[in-house]
Amino acid sequence: MEVHVMQYLLPDGRKRDTSFDAPDYLAPILTEIAMCGLTIEAEVLTTGEVSFTLACHKYAADYDISICTNGPGARELLIGLIERFDEKECRKWLREQKEADDGLGVGWGT
């Protein structure tokens, strides 16, 4: 199955919608991720590593992140990030974010 990922490119963070082929068994997990309002994002860091995040734009925060060397193992790391998603824990985290929200994105205000 095709999974969409928002990729942020060097040097200025331009966005590019990309995708990768993932095993079909991830479909229910990906549905849960989307139902929680999260998106999958990837960014090549200035160190040459890649970060994968489950991002929550509503609260300007990342629910989960994995970082690895850019190369053949990156796909497996992204699959692992998806596999370890826990909807119950995410909904708890979202409630905490809502309580802490200052209207500017959690933690951005004073």
C-alpha positions in Angstrom: 0.0 0.0 0.0 1.1 3.5 -0.7 1.7 5.8 2.3 2.0 9.6 1.9 4.7 11.4 3.7 5.4 15.1 3.8 9.1 15.6 3.2 10.9 18.8 4.2 13.9 19.4 2.0 17.3 21.1 2.6 18.4 23.8 2.7 15.2 25.8 3.4 12.5 23.3 4.4 10.6 23.3 1.2 7.7 20.8 1.4 7.3 17.9 -1.0 4.6 15.2 -0.9 6.2 11.9 -1.3 5.2 8.3 -0.6 6.6 4.9 0.1 5.3 1.3 -0.4 4.3 -0.2 3.0 3.0 -3.6 4.0 -0.8 -3.9 3.9 -1.0 -4.9 7.6 -0.2 -1.2 8.5 -3.5 0.0 7.1 -5.5 -0.1 10.4 -2.6 1.6 12.2 -2.4 4.3 9.5 -6.1 4.9 9.9 -5.7 5.4 13.6 -2.9 7.8 13.1 -5.0 9.8 10.7 -8.1 9.7 13.0 -5.9 11.3 15.7 -5.1 14.1 13.4 -1.4 13.2 12.9 0.6 13.3 9.7 3.8 11.4 8.8 6.7 13.7 8.0 10.3 13.2 7.0 13.2 15.7 7.1 16.9 15.3 6.2 18.8 17.0 9.0 21.9 19.0 8.4 23.8 16.1 10.1 22.8 13.9 7.1 20.5 11.9 9.3 16.7 11.6 8.6 14.0 12.3 11.1 10.6 10.7 10.8 7.8 12.2 12.9 4.1 11.7 13.7 3.3 15.4 13.7 0.3 17.2 15.2 -0.1 20.5 13.5 -3.0 21.5 15.7 -0.7 21.8 18.7 2.6 22.4 16.8 4.1 19.3 18.3 5.4 15.9 17.4 3.8 12.9 19.0 6.7 10.6 18.1 10.0 10.7 16.3 12.7 8.4 15.0 16.1 9.5 13.7 18.4 7.4 11.6 21.2 7.5 9.1 19.9 8.3 5.7 20.1 5.1 3.7 18.7 1.7 3.2 17.5 1.2 6.8 15.4 4.4 6.8 12.3 2.6 5.4 12.4 0.0 8.1 12.7 2.7 10.8 9.7 4.5 9.4 7.7 1.2 9.5 8.8 0.7 13.1 7.5 4.2 14.0 4.1 3.4 12.5 4.1 -0.1 14.2 4.7 1.3 17.7 1.8 3.8 17.4 -0.6 3.4 20.3 -4.0 5.1 19.7 -4.9 5.1 23.4 -1.6 6.7 24.4 -1.9 9.2 21.6 -5.4 10.3 22.6 -4.1 10.8 26.2 -1.3 12.9 24.8 -3.7 14.9 22.7 -5.8 15.7 25.8 -2.6 16.8 27.6 -1.8 19.0 24.6 -5.2 20.5 24.6 -5.0 21.4 28.3 -1.6 23.0 27.8 -2.5 24.9 24.7 -2.0 28.6 25.0 -3.4 29.4 21.6 0.0 29.9 20.0 1.0 26.2 19.9 1.8 24.3 23.1 4.7 25.8 24.9 5.2 28.8 22.6 3.5 31.4 24.8 4.6 32.8 28.1 
